[in-house]
Amino acid sequence: MEKHYFKYFTALLLFGSNGIVASYIELNSYEIVFLRTLIGSLFLLLVFFFTEKRPHKYKDKKHLLYILISGTAMGISWMLLYEAYKTIGVSIATLAYYCGPVIVMAVSPLLFKERMTIHKFLGFTAVAAGMITVNGNSLFHTGISTGLLCGLLSAVMYALMVIFNKKAHSITGLKNSMYQLIISFLTVAAFMQTKQSLSLPSVWQNLFPVLILGIVNTGIGCYFYFSSITKLPAGSVAICGYLEPLSALIFSAFFLREHLTGIQLLGAVLIIGGAMYGELMGKKKSHRNQ
């Protein structure tokens, strides 16, 4: 159990440092995501080859369609998120992105027949108040910026990714993350066909952080994440999962000197705390009713 917790915490910290590593890569957001998904996919394919060797045949073809939609949403979400990193900074982009779990919480009663409890409603309200608190001053003076819009749209895509991934419940573990990454890579590759081609000299100049992001943060991070969450209690996975946005805020303050104001820190507490409260208290109540 300690080994699985170690892998899970390591994965969360790696994910939390994505924005920091990306800040050292002087490429466009879609180029960063293209290289990240390409390298991460190749890494997971190698891991899959040496551990499982053959793909599983799924009887329910709908689950493969759900993974296709989920992986496509993940690719779009990452492109939007990395654009937000570049334009509004890691801190604000991370907080916008983590509205995604609350969107899932809000639509779960319709899609998964889960009850909208008072705890979920309060959590959703806290997150909405947090977003207004974090970005209120900017919204008042300039309206929704392009960077903030990218961050919020990345949260919507995150929600779609999670929703369709939950529907593909027969595809789990390493196969799930491998399929997701490959589909994300193909999505970004298709998008790049509409843009200028990737410059090899530029990639070479940024090779070290690109390899760190692709192999360590994506390949190893996804492998650690998906190989550990099935071995840990669901409650622990949920509450510990918020180490990722917390670590992202800490890393951005320490490495990038990004500092939230007092009112923005209050908003960060509302966003992360509201999401945790709605998710955990909602699950606790549902378990009591079973």
SETOR-489948 format. One record per residue: x, y, z of N, C-alpha, C in turn; residue in one letter. Coordinates in steps of 0.001 Angstrom, whole numbers, plus 500000, padded with zeros to 6 digits. Layout:
SETOR-489948
nu  nv  nw  cau  cav  caw  cu  cv  cw  resn
X  Y  Z  X  Y  Z  X  Y  Z  A
...
END
This chain:
SETOR-489948
nu  nv  nw  cau  cav  caw  cu  cv  cw  resn
500825  498792  500000  500000  500000  500000  500860  501260  500000  M
501967  501239  500773  502866  502394  500802  503454  502655  499420  E
503762  501582  498694  504310  501728  497346  503309  502421  496430  K
502044  502060  496541  501026  502650  495677  500788  504114  496044  H
500818  504436  497338  500687  505837  497743  501862  506658  497220  Y
503056  506091  497290  504244  506786  496791  504097  507084  495295  F
503648  506095  494528  503469  506286  493088  502391  507336  492809  K
501321  507303  493579  500217  508252  493372  500666  509679  493680  Y
501330  509875  494836  501808  511203  495205  502843  511716  494206  F
503719  510827  493737  504724  511225  492746  504054  511691  491466  T
503032  510960  491023  502304  511338  489811  501653  512708  489974  A
501034  512947  491117  500363  514233  491347  501355  515390  491345  L
502507  515194  491963  503525  516244  491982  504089  516488  490577  L
504250  515410  489807  504707  515569  488427  503685  516365  487614  L
502403  516027  487760  501356  516759  487045  501320  518222  487497  F
501533  518435  488795  501524  519802  489315  502654  520656  488781  G
503728  520010  488335  504880  520755  487813  504832  520936  486299  S
503761  520484  485645  503669  520596  484178  503850  522033  483697  N
503167  522958  484358  503243  524355  483950  504632  524937  484121  G
505340  524473  485147  506702  524960  485393  507632  524495  484274  I
507560  523208  483950  508406  522672  482880  508070  523353  481557  V
506771  523532  481289  506344  524151  480026  506839  525586  479898  A
507015  526267  481034  507462  527661  480981  508882  527786  480444  S
509638  526693  480463  511007  526710  479938  511072  526260  478473  Y
509915  525972  477880  509874  525521  476484  509397  526670  475616  I
510226  527126  474726  509894  528269  473873  509265  527787  472565  E
508100  527149  472721  507324  526679  471575  505875  527085  471785  L
505051  527016  470731  503628  527287  470859  502962  526211  471716  N
501797  526533  472257  501104  525603  473149  500777  524290  472443  S
500320  524351  471180  499964  523115  470486  501198  522296  470130  Y
502341  522977  469904  503580  522249  469652  504050  521521  470914  E
503908  522182  472064  504286  521552  473333  503436  520313  473580  I
502125  520439  473384  501222  519308  473635  501468  518195  472615  V
501756  518564  471374  502071  517564  470348  503269  516718  470777  F
504349  517373  471188  505551  516647  471598  505316  515869  472887  L
504552  516467  473804  504263  515786  475071  503493  514496  474837  R
502438  514560  474034  501619  513365  473792  502356  512334  472948  T
503177  512808  472012  503959  511887  471179  504933  511081  472039  L
505731  511775  472835  506731  511097  473666  506062  510250  474735  I
505010  510785  475370  504299  510025  476394  503659  508766  475834  G
503084  508859  474626  502462  507693  473990  503490  506612  473696  S
504636  507018  473142  505688  506049  472841  506184  505364  474111  L
506306  506132  475180  506753  505559  476456  505752  504518  476969  F
504469  504867  476963  503452  503933  477463  503303  502723  476552  L
503508  502898  475248  503486  501748  474342  504603  500765  474686  L
505773  501295  475012  506887  500434  475423  506568  499705  476719  L
506017  500438  477689  505639  499815  478970  504600  498732  478728  V
503615  499024  477883  502565  498048  477582  503145  496810  476909  F
504070  497012  475981  504672  495889  475262  505422  494959  476214  F
506129  495529  477176  506930  494705  478081  506131  494135  479250  F
504924  494654  479490  504141  494169  480632  502916  493363  480223  T
502229  493773  479137  500985  493085  478777  501027  492462  477390  E
501822  493011  476501  502125  492434  475185  500985  492470  474171  K
499758  492182  474570  498698  492141  473561  497487  492950  474032  R
496828  493660  473102  495633  494421  473463  494453  493496  473750  P
493575  493961  474615  492401  493179  474987  491267  493459  473994  H
490511  492416  473650  489366  492590  472756  488138  492939  473600  K
487542  494085  473289  486402  494555  474065  485109  494211  473346  Y
484202  493588  474103  482921  493198  473534  482042  494413  473280  K
482093  495383  474209  481264  496570  474072  482024  497641  473295  D
481723  497762  472016  482435  498703  471152  482156  500151  471541  K
481036  500382  472256  480731  501741  472673  481814  502296  473594  K
482438  501426  474374  483473  501886  475291  484691  502398  474539  H
484990  501807  473401  486080  502310  472570  485731  503683  471988  L
484459  503867  471631  484010  505171  471147  484125  506215  472256  L
483753  505823  473479  483847  506750  474608  485295  507153  474862  Y
486214  506194  474756  487632  506506  474944  488116  507433  473826  I
487607  507220  472608  487966  508087  471490  487550  509532  471783  L
486323  509708  472259  485839  511057  472586  486630  511635  473753  I
486881  510805  474763  487609  511250  475945  489028  511682  475591  S
489716  510885  474780  491077  511219  474380  491132  512483  473538  G
490146  512660  472649  490076  513875  471841  489883  515099  472733  T
488985  514974  473703  488750  516079  474642  490002  516395  475440  A
490768  515354  475819  491990  515579  476589  493018  516344  475768  M
493171  515991  474495  494110  516706  473633  493745  518176  473495  G
492452  518459  473258  491994  519844  473142  492179  520580  474456  I
491841  519897  475569  491974  520506  476896  493409  520913  477180  S
494355  520042  476868  495764  520355  477126  496242  521517  476265  W
495824  521579  474987  496227  522703  474147  495718  524021  474721  M
494466  524033  475164  493895  525234  475760  494597  525592  477066  L
494891  524573  477885  495539  524816  479166  496932  525399  478985  L
497701  524856  478044  499061  525351  477842  499065  526749  477228  Y
498034  527066  476455  497888  528435  475972  497588  529369  477146  E
496768  528893  478090  496481  529689  479285  497732  529874  480140  A
498547  528823  480263  499823  528945  480974  500648  530101  480414  Y
500705  530179  479075  501555  531165  478408  501030  532586  478581  K
499708  532732  478670  499123  534078  478615  498732  534642  479977  T
498231  533800  480899  497809  534337  482202  498594  533752  483367  I
499564  532880  483077  500385  532328  484143  499864  531001  484659  G
500747  530255  485311  500417  528907  485787  499367  528945  486888  V
499470  529899  487802  498568  529936  488963  497114  530088  488553  S
496809  531156  487803  495421  531433  487414  494911  530356  486458  I
495769  529907  485522  495355  528865  484579  494994  527581  485312  A
495782  527228  486331  495510  526014  487105  494174  526111  487823  T
493909  527265  488426  492645  527434  489146  491454  527386  488194  L
491605  527965  487005  490526  527891  486012  490304  526447  485575  A
491392  525733  485337  491326  524337  484886  490629  523454  485907  Y
490857  523737  487198  490274  522887  488236  488823  523217  488556  Y
488204  524012  487692  486741  524078  487708  486159  522853  487014  C
487014  522121  486276  486560  520931  485557  485876  519895  486430  G
486493  519496  487567  485828  518508  488424  484466  518965  488923  P
484300  520278  489117  483022  520783  489602  481973  520744  488497  V
482393  520939  487245  481455  520783  486126  480955  519341  486068  I
481878  518395  486269  481481  516977  486303  480483  516741  487429  V
480757  517327  488584  479871  517191  489737  478481  517752  489435  M
478432  518863  488707  477156  519524  488425  476300  518727  487447  A
476932  518071  486471  476155  517353  485443  475954  515880  485786  V
476600  515387  486832  476462  513977  487204  475023  513550  487476  S
474173  514402  488106  472775  513981  488307  472049  513666  487004  P
472386  514381  485927  471736  514133  484643  472327  512935  483908  L
473656  512801  483957  474328  511784  483156  474492  510450  483864  L
474714  510493  485159  475000  509261  485904  473960  508966  486979  F
472859  509706  486948  471753  509499  487898  472205  509657  489356  K
473206  510511  489555  473646  510798  490922  472846  511978  491459  E
472521  511934  492745  471715  512995  493337  472541  514264  493518  R
471910  515421  493279  472547  516703  493574  472263  517028  495044  M
473212  516670  495889  473043  516884  497323  473344  518331  497680  T
472972  518714  498891  473257  520061  499370  474762  520294  499437  I
475523  519225  499729  476986  519359  499805  477571  519673  498430  H
477084  518987  497402  477570  519261  496048  477194  520666  495602  K
475981  521084  495955  475540  522426  495580  476397  523491  496261  F
476686  523297  497549  477529  524249  498270  478940  524271  497694  L
479452  523090  497340  480776  523024  496733  480817  523769  495413  G
479787  523567  494581  479703  524245  493292  479634  525763  493484  F
478851  526207  494455  478718  527640  494738  480047  528234  495196  T
480768  527490  496048  482066  527965  496539  483062  528123  495393  A
483073  527170  494466  483998  527248  493330  483647  528439  492441  V
482374  528658  492183  481957  529807  491365  482367  531114  492040  A
482153  531195  493355  482568  532389  494095  484079  532556  494049  A
484813  531439  494121  486274  531493  494064  486774  532022  492737  G
486158  531585  491627  486573  532059  490311  486326  533559  490172  M
485200  534029  490694  484911  535464  490649  485907  536233  491516  I
486248  535658  492672  487195  536308  493578  488588  536394  492964  T
489029  535297  492332  490370  535271  491740  490469  536235  490566  V
489437  536298  489741  489513  537053  488486  488620  538292  488466  N
488001  538611  489613  487026  539695  489637  487579  541026  489175  G
488759  541380  489662  489341  542679  489308  489623  542764  487805  N
490173  541678  487262  490464  541645  485829  489176  541675  484998  S
488172  540920  485446  486905  540885  484721  486238  542260  484716  L
486361  542984  485838  485719  544296  485959  486345  545303  484990  F
487674  545232  484831  488373  546223  484017  488463  545840  482530  H
488690  544576  482248  488959  544197  480854  488013  543125  480309  T
487154  542567  481155  486318  541460  480708  487108  540159  480687  G
486539  539140  480063  487209  537839  480013  488346  537901  479000  I
489573  537698  479474  490729  537715  478592  490800  536412  477795  S
491617  536430  476750  491804  535223  475942  492374  534092  476785  T
493347  534419  477649  493970  533397  478495  492983  532769  479457  G
492153  533610  480098  491159  533083  481031  490121  532249  480305  L
489725  532692  479104  488767  531921  478310  489346  530551  477967  L
490642  530518  477606  491296  529236  477317  491296  528346  478556  C
491573  528937  479719  491574  528165  480957  490209  527576  481265  G
489159  528377  481094  487806  527900  481378  487359  526854  480356  L
487708  527060  479081  487367  526062  478061  488131  524763  478284  L
489365  524878  478797  490118  523658  479121  489418  522881  480225  S
488771  523608  481158  488008  522948  482224  486799  522216  481650  A
486134  522823  480659  484987  522176  480003  485437  520904  479288  V
486569  520989  478586  487102  519810  477901  487538  518738  478901  M
488097  519179  480033  488456  518249  481112  487209  517483  481573  Y
486111  518217  481744  484868  517579  482183  484394  516552  481168  A
484447  516890  479875  484068  515926  478840  484974  514700  478873  L
486268  514924  479081  487216  513817  479166  486830  512859  480292  M
486552  513406  481471  486222  512577  482633  484892  511857  482432  V
483897  512564  481906  482563  511981  481730  482618  510770  480801  I
483261  510928  479650  483296  509814  478691  484268  508725  479144  F
485285  509099  479905  486173  508089  480451  485438  507219  481473  N
484578  507837  482278  483782  507084  483252  482823  506131  482557  K
482320  506527  481398  481407  505659  480660  482127  504435  480092  K
483428  504573  479822  484212  503448  479288  484798  502646  480445  A
483922  502152  481326  484390  501550  482581  485048  500185  482396  H
484963  499601  481208  485621  498304  480995  487077  498468  480567  S
487497  499700  480260  488879  499964  479835  489571  500702  480974  I
490468  500060  481656  491053  500615  482862  492580  500548  482824  T
493189  501118  483863  494623  500986  484089  495488  501525  482968  G
496563  500792  482689  497548  501217  481696  496931  501348  480313  L
496037  500425  479940  495412  500478  478610  494613  501768  478446  K
493932  502166  479505  493142  503388  479456  494028  504595  479171  N
495098  504757  479951  495964  505920  479778  496695  505876  478437  S
497073  504683  477984  497769  504557  476701  496857  504960  475544  M
495618  504429  475541  494671  504787  474485  494381  506289  474494  Y
494195  506836  475711  493888  508258  475834  495001  509111  475232  Q
496244  508771  475585  497375  509566  475115  497551  509455  473598  L
497390  508248  473070  497537  508065  471619  496479  508870  470873  I
495239  508819  471345  494160  509575  470701  494397  511075  470848  I
494891  511498  472007  495214  512910  472206  496293  513362  471229  S
497304  512508  471069  498382  512823  470121  497833  512975  468706  F
496977  512059  468278  496405  512123  466933  495543  513376  466760  L
494840  513760  467824  494018  514975  467788  494879  516210  467572  T
495950  516313  468356  496840  517471  468240  497565  517445  466898  V
497957  516247  466439  498632  516122  465144  497726  516602  464013  A
496431  516248  464100  495475  516711  463081  495339  518223  463122  A
495306  518793  464318  495216  520249  464454  496448  520931  463861  F
497607  520321  464069  498846  520921  463584  498926  520945  462059  M
498130  520125  461402  498113  520149  459941  497586  521481  459404  Q
496821  522188  460242  496286  523491  459836  497257  524621  460158  T
498339  524298  460862  499311  525300  461260  500627  525067  460526  K
501600  525932  460843  502928  525745  460262  503561  524481  460826  Q
504468  523878  460054  505112  522646  460492  506062  522916  461655  S
506297  521884  462446  507162  521995  463614  508608  522190  463168  L
509273  523173  463748  510659  523471  463393  511603  522588  464209  S
512366  521738  463518  513297  520843  464204  514385  521597  464977  L
514949  522690  464433  515920  523450  465230  515331  523967  466539  P
514058  524390  466500  513404  524866  467723  513227  523734  468732  S
512867  522554  468235  512722  521395  469117  514069  521050  469740  V
515115  521082  468943  516454  520743  469440  516899  521714  470531  W
516579  522998  470365  516935  524001  471361  516187  523787  472673  Q
515015  523192  472609  514193  522965  473804  514143  521487  474189  N
515096  520712  473701  515006  519256  473819  514927  518772  475259  L
515747  519330  476138  515784  518820  477513  514432  518984  478233  F
513850  520208  478293  512543  520317  478959  511440  519548  478234  P
511548  519421  476894  510551  518645  476146  510600  517178  476567  V
511802  516620  476697  511949  515220  477121  511464  515034  478562  L
511758  515998  479427  511277  515916  480807  509754  515887  480830  I
509139  516796  480064  507674  516864  480040  507064  515607  479437  L
507677  515090  478360  507112  513934  477678  507347  512621  478392  G
508590  512368  478813  508923  511077  479422  508547  511049  480898  I
509015  512051  481654  508840  512028  483112  507424  512442  483502  V
507038  513681  483130  505743  514203  483578  504555  513484  482954  N
504702  513062  481686  503560  512434  481009  503645  510910  481045  T
504728  510340  480515  504842  508883  480457  504877  508241  481830  G
505876  508603  482626  506001  508026  483973  504851  508482  484860  I
504465  509769  484734  503366  510283  485553  502070  509528  485323  G
501696  509323  484041  500460  508588  483730  500555  507131  484176  C
501719  506526  483978  501877  505130  484388  501732  504991  485903  Y
502391  505855  486661  502276  505830  488119  500837  506088  488560  F
500190  507043  487889  498837  507440  488278  497846  506295  488070  Y
497814  505747  486858  496798  504755  486545  497107  503385  487150  F
498368  503127  487473  498691  501845  488105  498499  501886  489612  S
498272  503063  490183  498111  503176  491634  496668  503413  492066  S
495879  504157  491258  494555  504543  491735  493623  503347  491916  I
493842  502274  491150  492985  501095  491312  493336  500310  492568  T
494491  500590  493175  494934  499870  494367  494661  500645  495654  K
494156  501878  495539  493958  502734  496705  492475  502965  496956  L
492091  503267  498208  490693  503576  498499  490229  504798  497714  P
488981  504755  497238  488459  505845  496412  488491  507172  497152  A
488196  507148  498454  488222  508382  499243  489600  509000  499295  G
490616  508163  499446  491992  508658  499486  492399  509244  498140  S
491992  508579  497058  492308  509073  495721  491691  510453  495509  V
490440  510629  495976  489731  511894  495779  490381  513034  496559  A
490611  512819  497846  491125  513914  498672  492585  514215  498367  I
493376  513187  498108  494795  513410  497815  494993  513992  496424  C
493998  513811  495537  494115  514315  494179  494290  515822  494118  G
493822  516519  495146  493942  517973  495141  495331  518450  495538  Y
496244  517482  495764  497652  517843  495903  498190  518420  494591  L
497602  518004  493468  498075  518490  492163  497911  519998  492001  E
496685  520570  492155  496589  522030  492010  497322  522790  493106  P
497344  522236  494325  498074  522897  495407  499564  522962  495093  L
500109  521856  494620  501536  521833  494284  501825  522767  493107  S
500884  522867  492151  501074  523775  491015  501176  525222  491487  A
500330  525599  492453  500386  526959  492997  501701  527208  493732  L
502133  526221  494525  503386  526362  495274  504582  526429  494341  I
504608  525532  493347  505714  525518  492384  505793  526831  491609  F
504633  527363  491193  504639  528600  490410  505113  529778  491252  S
504784  529762  492543  505262  530829  493426  506765  530722  493650  A
507257  529503  493807  508670  529292  494138  509573  529447  492909  F
509188  528826  491785  510058  528798  490611  509823  529962  489653  F
508564  530405  489524  508247  531445  488556  507977  532797  489200  L
507997  532833  490543  507731  534066  491292  506340  534627  490987  R
505383  533726  490726  503995  534144  490560  503340  534166  491936  E
502802  535304  492316  502196  535421  493642  500754  535895  493510  H
499860  535195  494184  498472  535612  494237  498310  536677  495321  L
497425  537623  495070  497110  538606  496104  496308  537939  497213  T
496097  538653  498308  495332  538089  499423  493936  537658  499003  G
493264  538494  498202  491908  538165  497761  491925  536989  496792  I
492989  536892  495970  493105  535751  495057  493408  534461  495812  Q
494189  534554  496882  494431  533374  497723  493128  532877  498335  L
492283  533812  498760  490962  533428  499275  490170  532711  498188  L
490247  533228  496961  489558  532574  495851  490100  531186  495586  G
491437  531023  495705  492050  529701  495508  491541  528713  496548  A
491428  529179  497796  490899  528321  498866  489454  527923  498564  V
488663  528869  498067  487263  528575  497736  487167  527565  496601  L
488007  527707  495580  487952  526797  494424  488359  525385  494831  I
489541  525262  495430  490038  523928  495778  489233  523340  496934  I
488958  524163  497946  488182  523677  499091  486762  523313  498703  G
486130  524138  497847  484761  523854  497419  484675  522577  496607  G
485645  522371  495726  485662  521147  494927  485852  519921  495807  A
486777  520008  496769  487012  518888  497684  485771  518607  498532  M
485170  519669  499063  484004  519504  499927  482844  518856  499174  Y
482540  519379  497991  481427  518835  497218  481630  517391  496838  G
482855  517052  496455  483139  515680  496014  483138  514710  497189  E
483861  515056  498244  484042  514112  499360  482793  513965  500204  L
482136  515079  500523  480922  514992  501346  479797  514326  500566  M
479749  514574  499257  478735  513913  498432  478927  512418  498407  G
480194  511968  498295  480469  510529  498294  480168  509908  499647  K
480521  510640  500718  480288  510097  502056  478802  509881  502300  K
477979  510837  501847  476531  510712  502056  475956  509573  501217  K
476474  509418  499988  475967  508348  499131  476311  506981  499697  S
477495  506865  500331  477876  505605  500942  476979  505289  502144  H
476582  506319  502890  475690  506090  504033  474320  505601  503590  R
473873  506058  502423  472540  505686  501953  472503  504304  501318  N
473703  503717  501065  473729  502408  500420  473532  501285  501451  Q
END
